[in-house]
Amino acid sequence: MPNIESAIKRVRTNEAANIRNASQASSMRTAVKKFEEAVAAGADNANELYQAAVKAIDMAESKGLIHKNKAARDKSRLAKKLAK
């Protein structure tokens, strides 16, 4: 544990940010997984789940959780699955 006050505060803020980031990344992965399962099952709501997954990916990208190229690659792969 750090002794300096600013370092102690930095530990606290890093823990809070880590929790937020993990939650955001988890929800993104869940949205993508739901879409992929719906497409595999031939569900009717695949379009809605696609939109939700793309939104989750865009939000993760805007918050710096994933790189912009990874976001573009993931969205492209989802669109390809939707088109099949």
Contacts in CASP RR format, 6 or more apart in sequence:
PFRMAT RR
TARGET T0000
AUTHOR 0000-0000-0000
METHOD contacts of the structure
MODEL  1
MPNIESAIKRVRTNEAANIRNASQASSMRTAVKKFEEAVAAGADNANELY
QAAVKAIDMAESKGLIHKNKAARDKSRLAKKLAK
1 8 0 8 1.000
1 11 0 8 1.000
2 8 0 8 1.000
2 10 0 8 1.000
2 11 0 8 1.000
21 63 0 8 1.000
21 65 0 8 1.000
24 59 0 8 1.000
24 60 0 8 1.000
24 63 0 8 1.000
24 65 0 8 1.000
25 60 0 8 1.000
25 65 0 8 1.000
25 66 0 8 1.000
27 56 0 8 1.000
28 53 0 8 1.000
28 56 0 8 1.000
28 57 0 8 1.000
28 59 0 8 1.000
28 60 0 8 1.000
28 65 0 8 1.000
28 66 0 8 1.000
31 49 0 8 1.000
31 52 0 8 1.000
31 53 0 8 1.000
31 55 0 8 1.000
31 56 0 8 1.000
31 57 0 8 1.000
32 53 0 8 1.000
32 56 0 8 1.000
32 57 0 8 1.000
32 74 0 8 1.000
32 78 0 8 1.000
34 49 0 8 1.000
34 52 0 8 1.000
34 53 0 8 1.000
35 46 0 8 1.000
35 49 0 8 1.000
35 50 0 8 1.000
35 52 0 8 1.000
35 53 0 8 1.000
35 78 0 8 1.000
35 81 0 8 1.000
36 78 0 8 1.000
36 81 0 8 1.000
38 45 0 8 1.000
38 46 0 8 1.000
38 49 0 8 1.000
39 46 0 8 1.000
39 81 0 8 1.000
39 82 0 8 1.000
39 84 0 8 1.000
43 49 0 8 1.000
46 82 0 8 1.000
47 82 0 8 1.000
50 78 0 8 1.000
50 79 0 8 1.000
50 82 0 8 1.000
53 78 0 8 1.000
54 75 0 8 1.000
54 78 0 8 1.000
57 66 0 8 1.000
57 71 0 8 1.000
57 74 0 8 1.000
57 75 0 8 1.000
57 78 0 8 1.000
58 71 0 8 1.000
58 75 0 8 1.000
60 66 0 8 1.000
60 71 0 8 1.000
61 67 0 8 1.000
61 68 0 8 1.000
61 70 0 8 1.000
61 71 0 8 1.000
66 74 0 8 1.000
END
